[in-house]
Amino acid sequence: MANDCFYKVKVTQNSKTETYYWGYFTWPMCLKDIKQLYKDGADAVVLEMITQKQFDKRIAPYTP
């Protein structure tokens, strides 16, 4: 789908940073999750656009 977004997401909270990979979301879905991260106490949320190929390669070990 043309509206799918793929991101590498770095969330910093209390001087700790965790990295997540979001994919197959529309931008409004991403925005909703970003707002929720801040409500949950995130100090910073950094999004890096990645390709669908990069995303699929990253999650391949976790899918059947």
mmCIF file of the N, C-alpha and C atoms, coordinates in Angstrom:
data_MODEL
# 
_entry.id   MODEL 
# 
loop_
_atom_site.group_PDB 
_atom_site.id 
_atom_site.type_symbol 
_atom_site.label_atom_id 
_atom_site.label_alt_id 
_atom_site.label_comp_id 
_atom_site.label_asym_id 
_atom_site.label_entity_id 
_atom_site.label_seq_id 
_atom_site.pdbx_PDB_ins_code 
_atom_site.Cartn_x 
_atom_site.Cartn_y 
_atom_site.Cartn_z 
_atom_site.occupancy 
_atom_site.B_iso_or_equiv 
_atom_site.pdbx_formal_charge 
_atom_site.auth_seq_id 
_atom_site.auth_comp_id 
_atom_site.auth_asym_id 
_atom_site.auth_atom_id 
_atom_site.pdbx_PDB_model_num 
ATOM 1   N N  . MET A 1 1  ? 0.844  -1.176  0.000  1.00 0.00 ? 1  MET A N  1 
ATOM 2   C CA . MET A 1 1  ? 0.000  0.000   0.000  1.00 0.00 ? 1  MET A CA 1 
ATOM 3   C C  . MET A 1 1  ? 0.892  1.242   0.000  1.00 0.00 ? 1  MET A C  1 
ATOM 4   N N  . ALA A 1 2  ? 0.517  2.236   -0.739 1.00 0.00 ? 2  ALA A N  1 
ATOM 5   C CA . ALA A 1 2  ? 1.329  3.433   -0.889 1.00 0.00 ? 2  ALA A CA 1 
ATOM 6   C C  . ALA A 1 2  ? 1.447  4.231   0.401  1.00 0.00 ? 2  ALA A C  1 
ATOM 7   N N  . ASN A 1 3  ? 0.504  4.088   1.314  1.00 0.00 ? 3  ASN A N  1 
ATOM 8   C CA . ASN A 1 3  ? 0.535  4.878   2.542  1.00 0.00 ? 3  ASN A CA 1 
ATOM 9   C C  . ASN A 1 3  ? 1.284  4.202   3.678  1.00 0.00 ? 3  ASN A C  1 
ATOM 10  N N  . ASP A 1 4  ? 1.844  3.037   3.445  1.00 0.00 ? 4  ASP A N  1 
ATOM 11  C CA . ASP A 1 4  ? 2.583  2.353   4.499  1.00 0.00 ? 4  ASP A CA 1 
ATOM 12  C C  . ASP A 1 4  ? 3.857  3.113   4.827  1.00 0.00 ? 4  ASP A C  1 
ATOM 13  N N  . CYS A 1 5  ? 4.135  3.216   6.131  1.00 0.00 ? 5  CYS A N  1 
ATOM 14  C CA . CYS A 1 5  ? 5.342  3.885   6.601  1.00 0.00 ? 5  CYS A CA 1 
ATOM 15  C C  . CYS A 1 5  ? 6.222  2.859   7.303  1.00 0.00 ? 5  CYS A C  1 
ATOM 16  N N  . PHE A 1 6  ? 7.519  3.025   7.150  1.00 0.00 ? 6  PHE A N  1 
ATOM 17  C CA . PHE A 1 6  ? 8.489  2.134   7.787  1.00 0.00 ? 6  PHE A CA 1 
ATOM 18  C C  . PHE A 1 6  ? 9.513  3.001   8.508  1.00 0.00 ? 6  PHE A C  1 
ATOM 19  N N  . TYR A 1 7  ? 9.702  2.728   9.811  1.00 0.00 ? 7  TYR A N  1 
ATOM 20  C CA . TYR A 1 7  ? 10.574 3.573   10.613 1.00 0.00 ? 7  TYR A CA 1 
ATOM 21  C C  . TYR A 1 7  ? 11.418 2.752   11.577 1.00 0.00 ? 7  TYR A C  1 
ATOM 22  N N  . LYS A 1 8  ? 12.606 3.260   11.820 1.00 0.00 ? 8  LYS A N  1 
ATOM 23  C CA . LYS A 1 8  ? 13.433 2.835   12.939 1.00 0.00 ? 8  LYS A CA 1 
ATOM 24  C C  . LYS A 1 8  ? 13.162 3.896   14.003 1.00 0.00 ? 8  LYS A C  1 
ATOM 25  N N  . VAL A 1 9  ? 12.674 3.478   15.166 1.00 0.00 ? 9  VAL A N  1 
ATOM 26  C CA . VAL A 1 9  ? 12.230 4.407   16.200 1.00 0.00 ? 9  VAL A CA 1 
ATOM 27  C C  . VAL A 1 9  ? 13.117 4.266   17.429 1.00 0.00 ? 9  VAL A C  1 
ATOM 28  N N  . LYS A 1 10 ? 13.736 5.363   17.833 1.00 0.00 ? 10 LYS A N  1 
ATOM 29  C CA . LYS A 1 10 ? 14.545 5.376   19.055 1.00 0.00 ? 10 LYS A CA 1 
ATOM 30  C C  . LYS A 1 10 ? 13.799 6.173   20.112 1.00 0.00 ? 10 LYS A C  1 
ATOM 31  N N  . VAL A 1 11 ? 13.512 5.505   21.237 1.00 0.00 ? 11 VAL A N  1 
ATOM 32  C CA . VAL A 1 11 ? 12.765 6.128   22.329 1.00 0.00 ? 11 VAL A CA 1 
ATOM 33  C C  . VAL A 1 11 ? 13.699 6.262   23.529 1.00 0.00 ? 11 VAL A C  1 
ATOM 34  N N  . THR A 1 12 ? 13.856 7.492   24.003 1.00 0.00 ? 12 THR A N  1 
ATOM 35  C CA . THR A 1 12 ? 14.699 7.754   25.158 1.00 0.00 ? 12 THR A CA 1 
ATOM 36  C C  . THR A 1 12 ? 13.819 8.127   26.343 1.00 0.00 ? 12 THR A C  1 
ATOM 37  N N  . GLN A 1 13 ? 14.090 7.454   27.462 1.00 0.00 ? 13 GLN A N  1 
ATOM 38  C CA . GLN A 1 13 ? 13.380 7.735   28.701 1.00 0.00 ? 13 GLN A CA 1 
ATOM 39  C C  . GLN A 1 13 ? 14.323 7.428   29.851 1.00 0.00 ? 13 GLN A C  1 
ATOM 40  N N  . ASN A 1 14 ? 14.463 8.389   30.752 1.00 0.00 ? 14 ASN A N  1 
ATOM 41  C CA . ASN A 1 14 ? 15.338 8.214   31.918 1.00 0.00 ? 14 ASN A CA 1 
ATOM 42  C C  . ASN A 1 14 ? 16.752 7.805   31.516 1.00 0.00 ? 14 ASN A C  1 
ATOM 43  N N  . SER A 1 15 ? 17.315 8.469   30.531 1.00 0.00 ? 15 SER A N  1 
ATOM 44  C CA . SER A 1 15 ? 18.685 8.252   30.054 1.00 0.00 ? 15 SER A CA 1 
ATOM 45  C C  . SER A 1 15 ? 18.907 6.876   29.425 1.00 0.00 ? 15 SER A C  1 
ATOM 46  N N  . LYS A 1 16 ? 17.855 6.156   29.094 1.00 0.00 ? 16 LYS A N  1 
ATOM 47  C CA . LYS A 1 16 ? 17.968 4.868   28.417 1.00 0.00 ? 16 LYS A CA 1 
ATOM 48  C C  . LYS A 1 16 ? 17.272 4.978   27.071 1.00 0.00 ? 16 LYS A C  1 
ATOM 49  N N  . THR A 1 17 ? 17.911 4.409   26.052 1.00 0.00 ? 17 THR A N  1 
ATOM 50  C CA . THR A 1 17 ? 17.347 4.445   24.714 1.00 0.00 ? 17 THR A CA 1 
ATOM 51  C C  . THR A 1 17 ? 17.068 3.029   24.225 1.00 0.00 ? 17 THR A C  1 
ATOM 52  N N  . GLU A 1 18 ? 15.857 2.835   23.715 1.00 0.00 ? 18 GLU A N  1 
ATOM 53  C CA . GLU A 1 18 ? 15.477 1.554   23.123 1.00 0.00 ? 18 GLU A CA 1 
ATOM 54  C C  . GLU A 1 18 ? 15.121 1.789   21.666 1.00 0.00 ? 18 GLU A C  1 
ATOM 55  N N  . THR A 1 19 ? 15.417 0.801   20.834 1.00 0.00 ? 19 THR A N  1 
ATOM 56  C CA . THR A 1 19 ? 15.142 0.918   19.408 1.00 0.00 ? 19 THR A CA 1 
ATOM 57  C C  . THR A 1 19 ? 14.042 -0.060  19.023 1.00 0.00 ? 19 THR A C  1 
ATOM 58  N N  . TYR A 1 20 ? 13.092 0.454   18.252 1.00 0.00 ? 20 TYR A N  1 
ATOM 59  C CA . TYR A 1 20 ? 11.977 -0.342  17.750 1.00 0.00 ? 20 TYR A CA 1 
ATOM 60  C C  . TYR A 1 20 ? 11.911 -0.178  16.241 1.00 0.00 ? 20 TYR A C  1 
ATOM 61  N N  . TYR A 1 21 ? 11.216 -1.082  15.608 1.00 0.00 ? 21 TYR A N  1 
ATOM 62  C CA . TYR A 1 21 ? 10.998 -0.988  14.164 1.00 0.00 ? 21 TYR A CA 1 
ATOM 63  C C  . TYR A 1 21 ? 9.502  -1.042  13.923 1.00 0.00 ? 21 TYR A C  1 
ATOM 64  N N  . TRP A 1 22 ? 8.995  -0.002  13.285 1.00 0.00 ? 22 TRP A N  1 
ATOM 65  C CA . TRP A 1 22 ? 7.574  0.075   12.966 1.00 0.00 ? 22 TRP A CA 1 
ATOM 66  C C  . TRP A 1 22 ? 7.415  -0.078  11.475 1.00 0.00 ? 22 TRP A C  1 
ATOM 67  N N  . GLY A 1 23 ? 6.448  -0.868  11.068 1.00 0.00 ? 23 GLY A N  1 
ATOM 68  C CA . GLY A 1 23 ? 6.218  -1.025  9.648  1.00 0.00 ? 23 GLY A CA 1 
ATOM 69  C C  . GLY A 1 23 ? 4.780  -1.373  9.335  1.00 0.00 ? 23 GLY A C  1 
ATOM 70  N N  . TYR A 1 24 ? 4.407  -1.091  8.104  1.00 0.00 ? 24 TYR A N  1 
ATOM 71  C CA . TYR A 1 24 ? 3.065  -1.349  7.599  1.00 0.00 ? 24 TYR A CA 1 
ATOM 72  C C  . TYR A 1 24 ? 2.017  -0.535  8.349  1.00 0.00 ? 24 TYR A C  1 
ATOM 73  N N  . PHE A 1 25 ? 2.414  0.632   8.850  1.00 0.00 ? 25 PHE A N  1 
ATOM 74  C CA . PHE A 1 25 ? 1.500  1.560   9.514  1.00 0.00 ? 25 PHE A CA 1 
ATOM 75  C C  . PHE A 1 25 ? 1.255  2.742   8.592  1.00 0.00 ? 25 PHE A C  1 
ATOM 76  N N  . THR A 1 26 ? 0.114  3.359   8.732  1.00 0.00 ? 26 THR A N  1 
ATOM 77  C CA . THR A 1 26 ? -0.118 4.630   8.058  1.00 0.00 ? 26 THR A CA 1 
ATOM 78  C C  . THR A 1 26 ? 0.466  5.721   8.947  1.00 0.00 ? 26 THR A C  1 
ATOM 79  N N  . TRP A 1 27 ? 0.668  6.919   8.385  1.00 0.00 ? 27 TRP A N  1 
ATOM 80  C CA . TRP A 1 27 ? 1.235  8.001   9.185  1.00 0.00 ? 27 TRP A CA 1 
ATOM 81  C C  . TRP A 1 27 ? 0.345  8.346   10.382 1.00 0.00 ? 27 TRP A C  1 
ATOM 82  N N  . PRO A 1 28 ? -0.989 8.403   10.246 1.00 0.00 ? 28 PRO A N  1 
ATOM 83  C CA . PRO A 1 28 ? -1.811 8.695   11.428 1.00 0.00 ? 28 PRO A CA 1 
ATOM 84  C C  . PRO A 1 28 ? -1.633 7.668   12.547 1.00 0.00 ? 28 PRO A C  1 
ATOM 85  N N  . MET A 1 29 ? -1.418 6.408   12.195 1.00 0.00 ? 29 MET A N  1 
ATOM 86  C CA . MET A 1 29 ? -1.168 5.385   13.214 1.00 0.00 ? 29 MET A CA 1 
ATOM 87  C C  . MET A 1 29 ? 0.154  5.656   13.928 1.00 0.00 ? 29 MET A C  1 
ATOM 88  N N  . CYS A 1 30 ? 1.185  6.032   13.169 1.00 0.00 ? 30 CYS A N  1 
ATOM 89  C CA . CYS A 1 30 ? 2.483  6.359   13.762 1.00 0.00 ? 30 CYS A CA 1 
ATOM 90  C C  . CYS A 1 30 ? 2.353  7.549   14.699 1.00 0.00 ? 30 CYS A C  1 
ATOM 91  N N  . LEU A 1 31 ? 1.660  8.586   14.256 1.00 0.00 ? 31 LEU A N  1 
ATOM 92  C CA . LEU A 1 31 ? 1.498  9.792   15.053 1.00 0.00 ? 31 LEU A CA 1 
ATOM 93  C C  . LEU A 1 31 ? 0.784  9.493   16.367 1.00 0.00 ? 31 LEU A C  1 
ATOM 94  N N  . LYS A 1 32 ? -0.231 8.653   16.318 1.00 0.00 ? 32 LYS A N  1 
ATOM 95  C CA . LYS A 1 32 ? -0.956 8.262   17.532 1.00 0.00 ? 32 LYS A CA 1 
ATOM 96  C C  . LYS A 1 32 ? -0.015 7.566   18.518 1.00 0.00 ? 32 LYS A C  1 
ATOM 97  N N  . ASP A 1 33 ? 0.822  6.648   18.015 1.00 0.00 ? 33 ASP A N  1 
ATOM 98  C CA . ASP A 1 33 ? 1.761  5.935   18.884 1.00 0.00 ? 33 ASP A CA 1 
ATOM 99  C C  . ASP A 1 33 ? 2.830  6.863   19.443 1.00 0.00 ? 33 ASP A C  1 
ATOM 100 N N  . ILE A 1 34 ? 3.276  7.827   18.650 1.00 0.00 ? 34 ILE A N  1 
ATOM 101 C CA . ILE A 1 34 ? 4.274  8.794   19.131 1.00 0.00 ? 34 ILE A CA 1 
ATOM 102 C C  . ILE A 1 34 ? 3.693  9.607   20.284 1.00 0.00 ? 34 ILE A C  1 
ATOM 103 N N  . LYS A 1 35 ? 2.470  10.073  20.118 1.00 0.00 ? 35 LYS A N  1 
ATOM 104 C CA . LYS A 1 35 ? 1.813  10.833  21.188 1.00 0.00 ? 35 LYS A CA 1 
ATOM 105 C C  . LYS A 1 35 ? 1.690  9.994   22.450 1.00 0.00 ? 35 LYS A C  1 
ATOM 106 N N  . GLN A 1 36 ? 1.372  8.708   22.284 1.00 0.00 ? 36 GLN A N  1 
ATOM 107 C CA . GLN A 1 36 ? 1.247  7.828   23.440 1.00 0.00 ? 36 GLN A CA 1 
ATOM 108 C C  . GLN A 1 36 ? 2.590  7.628   24.139 1.00 0.00 ? 36 GLN A C  1 
ATOM 109 N N  . LEU A 1 37 ? 3.669  7.517   23.371 1.00 0.00 ? 37 LEU A N  1 
ATOM 110 C CA . LEU A 1 37 ? 4.996  7.374   23.974 1.00 0.00 ? 37 LEU A CA 1 
ATOM 111 C C  . LEU A 1 37 ? 5.318  8.569   24.866 1.00 0.00 ? 37 LEU A C  1 
ATOM 112 N N  . TYR A 1 38 ? 5.006  9.766   24.380 1.00 0.00 ? 38 TYR A N  1 
ATOM 113 C CA . TYR A 1 38 ? 5.248  10.963  25.193 1.00 0.00 ? 38 TYR A CA 1 
ATOM 114 C C  . TYR A 1 38 ? 4.357  10.981  26.427 1.00 0.00 ? 38 TYR A C  1 
ATOM 115 N N  . LYS A 1 39 ? 3.103  10.562  26.301 1.00 0.00 ? 39 LYS A N  1 
ATOM 116 C CA . LYS A 1 39 ? 2.208  10.492  27.459 1.00 0.00 ? 39 LYS A CA 1 
ATOM 117 C C  . LYS A 1 39 ? 2.723  9.496   28.485 1.00 0.00 ? 39 LYS A C  1 
ATOM 118 N N  . ASP A 1 40 ? 3.387  8.442   28.002 1.00 0.00 ? 40 ASP A N  1 
ATOM 119 C CA . ASP A 1 40 ? 3.935  7.412   28.882 1.00 0.00 ? 40 ASP A CA 1 
ATOM 120 C C  . ASP A 1 40 ? 5.274  7.809   29.492 1.00 0.00 ? 40 ASP A C  1 
ATOM 121 N N  . GLY A 1 41 ? 5.761  9.017   29.174 1.00 0.00 ? 41 GLY A N  1 
ATOM 122 C CA . GLY A 1 41 ? 6.965  9.514   29.831 1.00 0.00 ? 41 GLY A CA 1 
ATOM 123 C C  . GLY A 1 41 ? 8.229  9.563   28.994 1.00 0.00 ? 41 GLY A C  1 
ATOM 124 N N  . ALA A 1 42 ? 8.137  9.334   27.699 1.00 0.00 ? 42 ALA A N  1 
ATOM 125 C CA . ALA A 1 42 ? 9.344  9.405   26.861 1.00 0.00 ? 42 ALA A CA 1 
ATOM 126 C C  . ALA A 1 42 ? 9.904  10.819  26.879 1.00 0.00 ? 42 ALA A C  1 
ATOM 127 N N  . ASP A 1 43 ? 11.225 10.914  26.954 1.00 0.00 ? 43 ASP A N  1 
ATOM 128 C CA . ASP A 1 43 ? 11.898 12.209  26.889 1.00 0.00 ? 43 ASP A CA 1 
ATOM 129 C C  . ASP A 1 43 ? 12.128 12.622  25.437 1.00 0.00 ? 43 ASP A C  1 
ATOM 130 N N  . ALA A 1 44 ? 12.335 11.646  24.564 1.00 0.00 ? 44 ALA A N  1 
ATOM 131 C CA . ALA A 1 44 ? 12.562 11.928  23.148 1.00 0.00 ? 44 ALA A CA 1 
ATOM 132 C C  . ALA A 1 44 ? 12.151 10.721  22.318 1.00 0.00 ? 44 ALA A C  1 
ATOM 133 N N  . VAL A 1 45 ? 11.637 11.011  21.129 1.00 0.00 ? 45 VAL A N  1 
ATOM 134 C CA . VAL A 1 45 ? 11.286 9.971   20.162 1.00 0.00 ? 45 VAL A CA 1 
ATOM 135 C C  . VAL A 1 45 ? 11.870 10.405  18.824 1.00 0.00 ? 45 VAL A C  1 
ATOM 136 N N  . VAL A 1 46 ? 12.770 9.576   18.278 1.00 0.00 ? 46 VAL A N  1 
ATOM 137 C CA . VAL A 1 46 ? 13.430 9.909   17.023 1.00 0.00 ? 46 VAL A CA 1 
ATOM 138 C C  . VAL A 1 46 ? 13.044 8.859   15.989 1.00 0.00 ? 46 VAL A C  1 
ATOM 139 N N  . LEU A 1 47 ? 12.526 9.323   14.854 1.00 0.00 ? 47 LEU A N  1 
ATOM 140 C CA . LEU A 1 47 ? 12.135 8.429   13.776 1.00 0.00 ? 47 LEU A CA 1 
ATOM 141 C C  . LEU A 1 47 ? 13.101 8.569   12.610 1.00 0.00 ? 47 LEU A C  1 
ATOM 142 N N  . GLU A 1 48 ? 13.531 7.437   12.097 1.00 0.00 ? 48 GLU A N  1 
ATOM 143 C CA . GLU A 1 48 ? 14.372 7.406   10.900 1.00 0.00 ? 48 GLU A CA 1 
ATOM 144 C C  . GLU A 1 48 ? 13.621 6.581   9.858  1.00 0.00 ? 48 GLU A C  1 
ATOM 145 N N  . MET A 1 49 ? 13.346 7.179   8.724  1.00 0.00 ? 49 MET A N  1 
ATOM 146 C CA . MET A 1 49 ? 12.653 6.434   7.674  1.00 0.00 ? 49 MET A CA 1 
ATOM 147 C C  . MET A 1 49 ? 13.559 5.334   7.135  1.00 0.00 ? 49 MET A C  1 
ATOM 148 N N  . ILE A 1 50 ? 12.981 4.152   6.966  1.00 0.00 ? 50 ILE A N  1 
ATOM 149 C CA . ILE A 1 50 ? 13.694 3.035   6.365  1.00 0.00 ? 50 ILE A CA 1 
ATOM 150 C C  . ILE A 1 50 ? 12.824 2.489   5.235  1.00 0.00 ? 50 ILE A C  1 
ATOM 151 N N  . THR A 1 51 ? 13.399 1.638   4.419  1.00 0.00 ? 51 THR A N  1 
ATOM 152 C CA . THR A 1 51 ? 12.645 1.053   3.315  1.00 0.00 ? 51 THR A CA 1 
ATOM 153 C C  . THR A 1 51 ? 11.892 -0.184  3.793  1.00 0.00 ? 51 THR A C  1 
ATOM 154 N N  . GLN A 1 52 ? 10.941 -0.592  3.002  1.00 0.00 ? 52 GLN A N  1 
ATOM 155 C CA . GLN A 1 52 ? 10.209 -1.820  3.314  1.00 0.00 ? 52 GLN A CA 1 
ATOM 156 C C  . GLN A 1 52 ? 11.164 -3.009  3.333  1.00 0.00 ? 52 GLN A C  1 
ATOM 157 N N  . LYS A 1 53 ? 12.126 -3.016  2.436  1.00 0.00 ? 53 LYS A N  1 
ATOM 158 C CA . LYS A 1 53 ? 13.110 -4.103  2.378  1.00 0.00 ? 53 LYS A CA 1 
ATOM 159 C C  . LYS A 1 53 ? 13.941 -4.157  3.668  1.00 0.00 ? 53 LYS A C  1 
ATOM 160 N N  . GLN A 1 54 ? 14.379 -3.002  4.161  1.00 0.00 ? 54 GLN A N  1 
ATOM 161 C CA . GLN A 1 54 ? 15.143 -2.952  5.413  1.00 0.00 ? 54 GLN A CA 1 
ATOM 162 C C  . GLN A 1 54 ? 14.295 -3.456  6.579  1.00 0.00 ? 54 GLN A C  1 
ATOM 163 N N  . PHE A 1 55 ? 13.036 -3.032  6.620  1.00 0.00 ? 55 PHE A N  1 
ATOM 164 C CA . PHE A 1 55 ? 12.139 -3.462  7.684  1.00 0.00 ? 55 PHE A CA 1 
ATOM 165 C C  . PHE A 1 55 ? 11.923 -4.969  7.641  1.00 0.00 ? 55 PHE A C  1 
ATOM 166 N N  . ASP A 1 56 ? 11.601 -5.488  6.471  1.00 0.00 ? 56 ASP A N  1 
ATOM 167 C CA . ASP A 1 56 ? 11.339 -6.926  6.330  1.00 0.00 ? 56 ASP A CA 1 
ATOM 168 C C  . ASP A 1 56 ? 12.556 -7.756  6.710  1.00 0.00 ? 56 ASP A C  1 
ATOM 169 N N  . LYS A 1 57 ? 13.745 -7.289  6.331  1.00 0.00 ? 57 LYS A N  1 
ATOM 170 C CA . LYS A 1 57 ? 14.978 -8.000  6.680  1.00 0.00 ? 57 LYS A CA 1 
ATOM 171 C C  . LYS A 1 57 ? 15.178 -8.008  8.196  1.00 0.00 ? 57 LYS A C  1 
ATOM 172 N N  . ARG A 1 58 ? 14.864 -6.900  8.840  1.00 0.00 ? 58 ARG A N  1 
ATOM 173 C CA . ARG A 1 58 ? 15.067 -6.767  10.283 1.00 0.00 ? 58 ARG A CA 1 
ATOM 174 C C  . ARG A 1 58 ? 14.123 -7.678  11.079 1.00 0.00 ? 58 ARG A C  1 
ATOM 175 N N  . ILE A 1 59 ? 12.887 -7.810  10.627 1.00 0.00 ? 59 ILE A N  1 
ATOM 176 C CA . ILE A 1 59 ? 11.934 -8.614  11.392 1.00 0.00 ? 59 ILE A CA 1 
ATOM 177 C C  . ILE A 1 59 ? 11.874 -10.080 10.955 1.00 0.00 ? 59 ILE A C  1 
ATOM 178 N N  . ALA A 1 60 ? 12.584 -10.438 9.914  1.00 0.00 ? 60 ALA A N  1 
ATOM 179 C CA . ALA A 1 60 ? 12.549 -11.816 9.393  1.00 0.00 ? 60 ALA A CA 1 
ATOM 180 C C  . ALA A 1 60 ? 12.810 -12.869 10.470 1.00 0.00 ? 60 ALA A C  1 
ATOM 181 N N  . PRO A 1 61 ? 13.778 -12.677 11.366 1.00 0.00 ? 61 PRO A N  1 
ATOM 182 C CA . PRO A 1 61 ? 14.028 -13.721 12.387 1.00 0.00 ? 61 PRO A CA 1 
ATOM 183 C C  . PRO A 1 61 ? 12.863 -13.911 13.356 1.00 0.00 ? 61 PRO A C  1 
ATOM 184 N N  . TYR A 1 62 ? 11.957 -12.941 13.440 1.00 0.00 ? 62 TYR A N  1 
ATOM 185 C CA . TYR A 1 62 ? 10.866 -12.992 14.405 1.00 0.00 ? 62 TYR A CA 1 
ATOM 186 C C  . TYR A 1 62 ? 9.542  -13.433 13.788 1.00 0.00 ? 62 TYR A C  1 
ATOM 187 N N  . THR A 1 63 ? 9.552  -13.726 12.497 1.00 0.00 ? 63 THR A N  1 
ATOM 188 C CA . THR A 1 63 ? 8.322  -14.157 11.834 1.00 0.00 ? 63 THR A CA 1 
ATOM 189 C C  . THR A 1 63 ? 8.480  -15.584 11.350 1.00 0.00 ? 63 THR A C  1 
ATOM 190 N N  . PRO A 1 64 ? 7.384  -16.316 11.330 1.00 0.00 ? 64 PRO A N  1 
ATOM 191 C CA . PRO A 1 64 ? 7.463  -17.726 10.911 1.00 0.00 ? 64 PRO A CA 1 
ATOM 192 C C  . PRO A 1 64 ? 7.738  -17.885 9.422  1.00 0.00 ? 64 PRO A C  1 
# 
